[in-house]
Amino acid sequence: MEIGIVGYGQMGKFMASLLSPLFADIKCYDPKHNLEKEIKNPNVTFSTLKETCLCDIVFLFPPISEFRQCCQSISRLIQPEAIVVES
């Protein structure tokens, strides 16, 4: 099972650290952070938005002011059988 995280702010980082011991493949996307420098966990990789949205479960953690735009951006990329979680 692959986990995708869109938005790597405080909540995205927390979720990645929480899930990384349980799942071997976590893909993260954030347009505003240089994730290649920030991600230090070997189970968490920086991915494109498309790769992240192809995961089985996708967590959404964009800034609230960008939530609508985020949903519009991923709407055609999410797989029909995927689970999308926002908090």
DANOR-V454958 format. One record per helix or strand of 2 or more residues. SS is the DSSP state (H for helix, E for strand). FROM is the first residue (numbers start at 0). LEN is the number of residues. If there is no record, write none. Layout:
[[SS:FROM:LEN] [SS:FROM:LEN]]
This chain:
[[E:1:5] [H:9:10] [E:24:5] [H:34:4] [E:43:3] [H:48:5] [E:56:4] [H:63:11] [E:82:4]]
